[in-house]
Amino acid sequence: QVRLGESGGGLVQAGGSLRLSCAASGTIISMNAMGWYRQAPWKERELVARITSDGSTNYADSVKGRFTISRDNAKNTAYLQMNSLKPEDTAVYSCLGNLFGRDYWGKGTLVTVSS
């Protein structure tokens, strides 16, 4: 069974950095598109960044220039480097991976940015 597991969340001060990882297990085939989503309290889930299997990326306007998504296909892992964090970046960050037309979600990791 394909599973995604996130790690790297935590508490950081405004202006700081964190790196999130999302590792896929249960498959030897590289995921197709992988993405990071986030959901803050009382808000809808939103796409943060997405990367295709060939490395094409897109970002939410609110994180452009601060966040960078990347992936290591050999490890079937996606990363989200988050710099210049702001309190409004506080949310549960979840990883989404697509394989053969099916979406798989991780359980999420909490990122808290203090002012």
CORJOLIN-V884066 format. One record per helix or strand. SS is the DSSP state (~ for helix, > for strand). FROM is the first residue (numbers start at 0). LEN is the number of residues. If there is no record, write none. Layout:
ss->{SS & SS}
from->{FROM & FROM}
len->{LEN & LEN}
//
This chain:
ss->{> & > & > & > & > & > & > & > & ~ & > & > & >}
from->{2 & 9 & 17 & 33 & 45 & 56 & 66 & 76 & 86 & 90 & 101 & 108}
len->{5 & 4 & 8 & 6 & 6 & 3 & 6 & 6 & 3 & 9 & 4 & 6}
//
